[in-house]
Amino acid sequence: MGPEGLVANLAFSLFVLFYLACVLAIWSRVVSIRLAERVMFLGVVLFALVHHSYVLYANGSLADSRTIITEVTYTTLTVLYVVAYLIFDNRTALRISLTLFGLELFAVLAKALSEVPAGPNPAEILWLLRMHAFMGAVIALIYASSYLKVQLFKQREMAEVMHRLAHTDPLTGVANRRELYSELRKETDESERYERPLSIIFFDLDYFKGVNDAYGHDCGDNVLCEVVRRVESVLRATDRLGRWGGEEFVVLAPETDLREASRLAERLRVEIANHRHRSAPTVTASLGFAQYEAGDSPETLIKRADQALYKAKILGRNRAEHADGRIGGPILTPPRTRT
């Protein structure tokens, strides 16, 4: 606290009461944490500056204040420089740091000049220069570190955005064709290596062009998004849904054999057919599914599922079919007629 006396004790007591009030305000949720941290920061700044001025001018000379200033004031200011970057943005924190630095320097220089004509001790001047050079370097280092952190964070955010754009469909938010193909290659490799079942389901919305023509592409986009949400509500955690293109979608179903894929495809077909859209008529889907067989590549598996989808279209739409015709979903609702 420096020189003993009523002023120092009173200031410290008020400081403690101020912080207790801030803690109480946060606990009772009278103020937000964002506001409270700024008020508390301002309280520390005011206390540090008042204490610094009191130590300087309550002592006889600058030399008498040197130890307290070094141990208390400069330590407190260094902490404040760091905390400013935790609370405020970079530019605001830099302005606050430079303002504190300038106010402290002004107070010390005013004290040094008040000792004229005797003049300050050259050793004290050297000490001032050394300490303020150190404080300036601290401010520069903290700013550079914070700036670098912000830039790295922005680059990471940009990388995440670019990755999301490269691997997801911008309309529906599910995996795009590139990501699906990459996932399918991984799954086929694992199925080949560990002899695990793998199935894929292709489905295409029936007569979707009529929806776009009659109700507009905005309505068609909404229908696609609603279909994706309904399909995701049926899929398991291990399944992966993606948009292959247009109104055509693919479901990767690891650990799923042909019969399980048939049941899953039928559930998807019923879910799509039973959903009522807000601004468009009910749409149906034709589905084709295929199971990975030894020696399959992603291309051959995709081709067989696509052939099954084509078969479902030929047989009346709104149904699920396997390429070889052994397993197929029944038509539970009449197919839509073209509008």
N, C-alpha and C positions, 0 to 999 in steps of 0.2 A: 504493500500500500504506500510505501514511501514515507514521507514525514507523518508522524502521528498527529492526530488532531480531529476535531469535530467534523471538518469538511470531508476528509477521507472516509471516516467511519459512516457519515451520513450518506455519502455517494454510494458506498458499497451496499449499505442497507437498502437504499432505494432500488439499486440494481437487482438485488435478490428478490425484493417484493415484486418488481416488474416481471421477473422471470416466473415467479410463482403464479402471477396473474395470467401470464401467457399459457402456462401449462394448464391452469384451470379452465381457460377459455377453450383450449383444444379438447380437453377431456369432456367438457360439457357441450362441445360442438357449437359453440356460439359463433366462432369464426372458422373459416376453412384453414387447412394446413398451409396452403399456398400463401394466404395472407399472414398467418401467424409466423411463418418462417421469415418473411420479409420484415415484419415488425420486430421480431427478436434479433435479426441481423442489424437492423437500425439501432436497436438498444445497445448492442455490443459496440457498435461504432461510436455512438455518443459517449458511452462510458469510457472507452479507450481514449478518445480525444480529450475528454474532461480530465481523466486521470493523468494523461500525458502533460497537459497544460499545468495542472496542479503541481506535479512533480518538478517541472521546469522552474516555475516561478515561486514555489514555496521554499526552494533551496537557495542558498546564497549565490552559487555560480553553476555554470554548466558542468564543471568538473564534478561537483557534488551530486549531480543528477545522473551521471554517466552510467553507474552500475544498474540503477533501477530501470533506466530507459532501455539499456541493452537487454536486461533479463526479462522485463515485463512488456514494455511498449512494442519493441520490435518482434518479440515472439507472438504477441497478440495480433499485430498487423499481418504477420506472415500467415497466421491461421485465417484471418479475415480474407486475405487475398485468395486463398484456396476455396473457402466456403462460398465466396462470391460466385465462383464458376459452377458451384453445385446448385445455386439458387437461380441465377440469372443466365441469360444467353451470353455468348462470348463478348460481343461488343459492349453490352451493358456492364458486364463484370470488369472488362478492361477499363472502362471509364471510371467505375467505382474505385478500382485499385489505384489508378493514377490520381484520382481526387484525394484519396486517403494519403497517398505518398506525398502529394503536394502540400496538403494541410500540415502533415507532420513535419515536413522539411521547412515550411514557413515558420512554424512555431519554434523550431530549433534555431533557425537563422535569426529570428527576432530576438531570442534570448542571447545569442552570441553577439549580435550588434548592440544589445543593451549594456554589454560589459565594456564598451568603449567609454573613456579613452584608455583604460588599462589594456583593453584588447583581449581576445580569447587566447588561450594557450595554444601554440602551434600543434602540440600533441593532440589537443582536443579537435582542432580543425582536421588533422589527419584521420582521427577516429571517425569524425562525421563523414568525411569523404569515403572512407572504406566501408562504413556501415550502409550509407545510402547507395553506393555502387553495388553492394551485395543485395540490397532490397530491390533495386532496379533490375538486377539480373534474375532475382526470384520472380518478379512480375513477368518479365519476358519469357522465362522458362515455363511458367504456369500457362501463360497465354498460348505459347507454341504447342504445349502438350494438349491443351484443350482444343485448339484449332485442329490439330492432327486427329484427335479423337473424333471430332465432328465430321471431318472429311472421310475418315475410315467408315464411320457409321453411315454416311450418305452413300458411299460406294457399295457397302454391303446391302443397303436398301435397294439401290439401283440393280445390283446383281440379282437380288431376289425377285425384283420386278421383271427383269429380263428373262430369268429362268422360268417364272410363272407364265410369261407371254409365250415363251418358246415351247412350253410343255402342257399348257392348258388351253382349252377352247375359250375364247374371250366372251362368248355369249352365255354359255351354260355353266362355265366354271369347272367342267370335268376335263379329264385328260384328252389331249388332241390325238390326231392320228400318229404323229411321230412318237409321242410318249407311249401310246398303246403298243405300237410295234416293238419299241424297246422293251417294254414289260413282257410282251408275248415271247420275245426271244429268250429272255431270262427264264420264264416259266417253262418253255419247251426244253431248255437245257437242263433244268432241274428235273423235269419229268423223265427225260432220257437217262439222266445219271442215277436217280433214286427210284425210278419206276413208279412214280406217283401219278395218279389220274389227273387229267387237265381237260377242261372243256371250254369252248368259247360259244357265245350266243350272239348272232347278228340279228338286229331287228330294225325294221324300216316302217315308218308311219304310212299307213295306206292313204292314197289320194291326197297327200299333203299339199300338192300344188294347188288343188282346189281351194284349200283354206287360204293360202296366200292370195290367190286370184280374187276370191270373194270377200275376204275380210282385211286384206292388206298384210304387208310383211311384218309390221309391228305386232299385229295379232298373232301371226305365225311364230314370231320369235317368242312371244309369251307362252304359246302352246308348247314349244320345245322346252322351255325352262320348266314348265309345270310337269311335263312328262319326265324330265330328268329327276325332279324332286320325288315324284311318285315311284319311279324305278329304284332310286336310292333307298327309299323306305322299305323296299322288299329285299334288297340285296343284303348279304351277310358281310361281316367285317372284312373277310378275306377276299371278297369279290372286288373287281375294279371295273368301273363304268367309264366309257370314253365315247367321244363323238368321232365317228369315222369320216363323216362328211355329209353336208346337207341335213336330211332328216334320218340319216342312217347312224346307228349306234352299235357299239360292241361291248359285251360283258365278258371279262376274263374271270373264269371260275376255277381256281386251283383246288386240288383235292376233291374234284367232282367228276364222277363217271357219267356215262351217257344217260343212264336212267335218272340220276339226280339232276342232270342238266335239263332233261325233259320236264321234270316237275318244276324246276326253277323257271324255265321258259314259259310254262303254262301260267305260273303265278304272275309273271311279268305281263303276259298277254291280258289276263283278266284285270289286273290293276290298271293298265292303260285303258282298256275298253270301258271300265266302270267309272272312270274319273270324269267328272263334269267340269268343263272349263267355263270360266266366267264370261268370256266374250267370243267364244267360238263353239261350234258343234263338237260333239264327242268324236274323238278320233280312235282308230284302232291300229294295230300293228301286226305285221307278219314277221315271224321269227324263224331263223334257221340255226341249228346248233350242231356241233361236231365235237368228238373227243379226240384227243391226241393219240396217235398210234405210233409205234416204233418206227423210226426213220422219217417221221414227219418233220418238215421245216415250218417256220411260221407261214411261209407262202402257201404251202400245200394245205395246212390246216385252215387258213383263211379262205382258200379257194373252196374247200368242201363245205364250210359253213355258209359261204356266199351262194353256193349251188343249192343248199338246203333252203335258204331264204328265197331264192328264185322259184324253187318248187312250191313253197308256201304261197307265193303270189299267184302262180299258175293254178293252184288248186282252190282258189277262192278268197285268199287273203284272210286276215284276222285268225291266223292259226300258227302253230309251231310245228316245224318239220325237221326231220333228220335227212341227211343226203341220201342214204340208201333206202329210206322209206320204212325201216323196221319200227321206228318209234315216232309217233306224231301226236300233236295235241288236237283234240276234237274241236270242231267249230261250235262254240256254245252260244254265240250270238250271230245273227245273220250278217253277212258282209255288207259294207257300205256300198252304195251305188255312187258312181261318179256324178258330181254336181256340175 
